[in-house]
């Protein structure tokens, strides 16, 4: 079984990894908006009441092949490796006889993953590992219940509409759009989980190219750089207001972003310090200022200098990775995604706290909503 990332180096395990360490900020923001929508609790109760999860569990047992140590062992080994890297409990994995190149995750009480035979036949082992890790990313990030909601909300809205003379349908339509908006953003987080496991950007990009329009007969003629340029061409269409309307009409009911856009997004993240810090293990290390005793989980050290993409030293207040506008114009790291900023403080000495929340690592005054410290770049939700 292949256990490397395309080189002789074994894949890095991430035992301290938390979902907040890699979740895309757009995923977090969109899900928070969904959770604030009125009526969601009622719809969640209805979802569980009608037992969609049990329905699919019964179907899997009877109609699909359950992967295990003695059943399709090579695929089971991929599942175990991905679970080991992401620190996720092993879910059940099923193979479905279906020519569609697809996979999905379902279930909240006992999550399970389904790989369709078209996907297994088309992908290499490394690419299949990337897809399995993508699905595990949904489990680790707590996406599954809300993805179930997105899948079945139209059915529930119809039921409620019949019971409320159509009023419920009007209320639910807005929630459906919000859920689909989040559903697309959730895929960006899971793409990151796939890359964290396979640890090879080319593999992640190959998967997305194959999902977009690849064919086993012509895949060797496809070019990743040309595929990525399609995302740039797509964004340039925003210069026309009519194109923006067409874009909205094409995506508002989609559950996944367009593959070319996902490829561009994962490439941008792979080239940031946020991804590298997870792979090298520094994302969870608490760098302590001199004179402070280390905690039980901390390593003693000094803060590394901020890494600047391309070696530049110019200023900037907008994150090039997630687009977040920084409160502190001298931030060395993005407060939402942890990406090193092109400009930052000239000294590693953190400013004195001014009251309120502070970074547990360096003492910088931060906002409670900051996921990453703008001075030392540590994830403020760990520790």
N, C-alpha and C positions, 0 to 999 in steps of 0.2 A: 504494500500500500504506500502510495506517495505521501510523504509527510513533510515535504519541504516547500518553500515558496519559489520554486524555479531555480534555486541554487542548492549548494550543499548544506546551507544553514537550516537547522530544524526550525519549525514555526514556534514563535514565542507564545508562551501561555500567559494569560492575563488574570491571575487569581483575584486581584483587587478591583477588577473592572465593575463599574456601576453604569446603569443606563445613562445617567446624567453626564457621564464622561464623554459620550459620543453622540448623544441625541442632537439632531439638527434643530437649531433655534426656531425655525419655521414650524417644525413639528410640534414643539412645546407650546408655542404661541397659539397655533390653530386649535390644539386640543384643549387648551385653557378656555378658548372662546366657545368651543362646543359644550364644555362642562357647565358653562354659565347659562346655556340656553334653557328656557323654561320648558318643562314637560319631559326633559330627558329621563329623569328618574322613573317617571311613569312608563315610558317606552322600554326602559331597561327591564322593569318588572314584567312587562308583557312579553318581552323576548324570552326571559327565563320560564315564564308561565307556559308558553307554547312549546317549550322543550326542543328548540332547534338543535342544541348540542347533542342531546340523546339520539335524535333522529339520525344525525350523521354518524354517530358512534356505532349504532346498530348497522348502518349501511356499510361502514368500513369493515366491520368484523365479517360480514357476510359476502361482500362483493369485491374487496380489495385484498392485497397481500400485505401482511404485517411484517415489517423488516425486523430482524433480530440477529443474535449471534449465530443462530443456525438457519437463518432464512435471509438470503441475499447479504452475506457477511461483509462483502466489500463496501456496500452502501452503508451498512450498519457501522462499520469502522469509520467512515466519513462523518456520520452523525456523532459518534462518540468523540472524535477529535474536535469537531466544532463545539460541542458542549463543554469539553475540557478547556478549550481556549477562552470561550466567553464566560465560563463559570455559570452555566445554565443547567438545571436538572434535565435529564434526558426525557424528552417527550416520546410518545409513540409515533412511529413513522410508517406510512402506508404507500404502496405502489398501486396506481390506478391505471387500468388499460384504457388509454385515451391518447389519440395521436396529437392532441394539442400540446404545444410546448408551454407548460404551465406548472405551477406549484402553489399551494396555499396552506395557511395555518388556520385552525379552528379550535374552539373549545376554551372555556375559562376554568372550569373545575379540573379537567384533565386535558390540557392542550395536546393536539396532535398535528402532524404535518402530512400532507399528501403530495407525492410527486407523481406527475402523469408520465406515462411511458414515452410520449413524444419528447419530453424534456430529457429523460434518462438516455434515450437513444441518440440524442443530438449533441449532448455536452460531453466534454472530457471529464476525467475524475476531478481535476482541480476546479473546473467550472461548476461541476455538480456540488462540490464542497462549498463553493461560494454561494450557491443558491440555498443550500441547506442552512448555512450560516445566516443568510438574509432572513429566512423564515424564523430562525431562532431569535434574531434581532427583534422581531415583532413580539415574541413572548417576553424577552427580557425588558423591553420598553413598556410593557403593559398595553399593547395596542389591540389585543385580540378581541376583547369585548366590544370595543368601539368599531372595529372592522366588521364584526358580526352585525352590529347595528347598521352600518352602512350597507351591508349586503341585503338585509331584510327589512330595512325601514320602509321601503315602498309598500311592502305587504302589510305591515302594521298600520301605516298611514291610511291605507285603503279600508282596513277594518275599523279604525277609529272614525274615518269619514262616514262610513255607513251608519255608525252608531250616533253620530252627532250631526246628521243632515248636511255633511260637507264641510262644517266649520273646522273640524279636526284636520282635514286635508290641507286647508289653507295655512294653518299654523305649522303643520309638519313639513310643508314644502320648504320653508326657510331653513328648518333644521337639517333637512336632507342635503341642501346645497352646502351648508356649513360642514356637515359630516364628510361629504365628498371632497371638500377643500382640504380638510385635515387628512383624509385618507391618502391623498396624493403626497402630502408633506411627510406622512409617516414612512413612506417608501424611501425617502432620502436618508432617514435614520437607519433603516434596515440595510440599505446599500452600504452604509459605513460599517455595519456589523459584518457584512460579507467580506469587505476588504480587510477588516481587522483579523479575520480568521485565515483567509487565503494569503494575505500579506504579499500580494503581487498585483499591482495596478493593471497590468496587461490582461490578467485573467478576468478581473472585474469588467473591463471594457469589452472583452470578447463576449462575455455573457450578454451584455446589453446590446451589442451589435447583432448577435444571433437572435435575440428576442425581437429586434426591430425588423429584420428582414433577411437574416442569414439563411444559407442553404448549405448542406454538407457538400454539395457538388461545386460550389463556387466560393466557399468561405476563404480559401487560401488566396483569393484575388481581392479580398476586402482590406481596406486600409483604415486603421484606427484614427489617424490624424484627419483624414477626409470626413470621417463620421463625426468627429468632434466639431469640425467647421460647420456642420449642419446646425448645431446649436447656436453658433454665432449668427448664422443667416436667419434663424428663427427669431432671435431677439431683435435683429435689425428691422423686422417687420413692424415693430411698435411705432415706427415713424408715421404710420397711417392709422387714423382713428378707426377706419372701417376694418382694417386688419385686426385691431384689438377686439372689435365686436366678434369677428369670426373666430378668433382665438377662444374667447369666452364660451361661445356656443359649442365649440369642439371639445372643451375640457370640463365643463361644469358638471357633467355626469360621469366623468372618468374616475376610476379608482387608482390609477397609476399615472405619473407624469410621463411625457413622451420619452422614449429611451435615449434619444440624443441629448436631451436636457439632463437626464440622470447621469449620463456618461460625463458630461461637462462638469456637473456638480461634484461627482466623486473624484474626478481628476484634480479639481481645485482643492478639495479637502486633503487628498493624498499628498499634496505639495506643501501643506501647512505644517507649522510646528505642533499643532494640536494632535494630528495623526502620529507624527514622529514621537511625541512625548509619551503616547500610549504604548507604542511598540517598544521604546527603550525603557519603559517602566518608571519614568520620572513624573508621570502625571499624578501619582498618588504619594510621592515622597514629600514629607513636610520639611522644607528647608528652614532651619531655625537660625535666628540671629544669634551672634556670639553672646554667651552669658546666660542663655535660657536653657534649662534642662530639657532633654528630649522626652517625649511621651513614649508610652509603651510601643506604639506603632510607628514612631518617627525615626528617621535617620538623620544624624547630625550632619550639617554641611553649610555651605554658603550659597546664596541665591545665584544661579547662573546668569550671565548677562543676557538681556533680551536678544533673541535671534531675529534679524531683519531680513525678509525675503530679498534675494538679489544683492544683499550687502548695502542697500540704500540707507540713508540716514535722514531723509526728508520727513517732514511732519505729515500728519493726516489724522482726521477725526472720524472716518468712516471705514468700517471693516471691509476689506476686499473679499472676504469669504462669505459672510452672512449679510452684509449690508447694514449692520447695526451702527447707528451714530453714537459715538462715545461721549459720555458725560465729561470725562477728563480728556482734554485735547493732548495731554502728554502721556496717555495710557500706552504701556508697552505691550499689553495683551488685550484682546477683545473681551469685554465683560460678559458676553453671551456665549461665544463659541471657543474662546481661548486662543484664537489665532494670533501670533505675534504681529503687532502693528508696525508699519513702516517707520513710524517715528515714536520715540519714547523717551523716558528720562535718561539723562546722561550719567546718572549715578545709580548704584544698586541700593542705596540707602532709602528706605521707605519714608514717606512723609509722616509727621505725627498725626495720630488719629484725632479727628475733630468731634468725636462723639458719635453715638449710634452704633451701627454694626461695624465690626472690624474683621480683617482677614486673620484667621487663627494662625497663619504661617508667618507673615511679615508685619502685621499690625496696621496695615493701611486701612484708612476709613473707606468703607464700601457701602453701597446700597444693598438692602436685604434681597433685592431682586437679581443682583449680580451672580451669575453662575461661576464666573472665573474672576480672580483678583486681577485688576488692571495693572498692578505693579509687578507681582511675582508670577502670575499666570497659573496659580494653583486652583484646582476646582474647590470652590468654597463650600460645596455640599458634601465633601468627604471629611473624614476625621472623626 
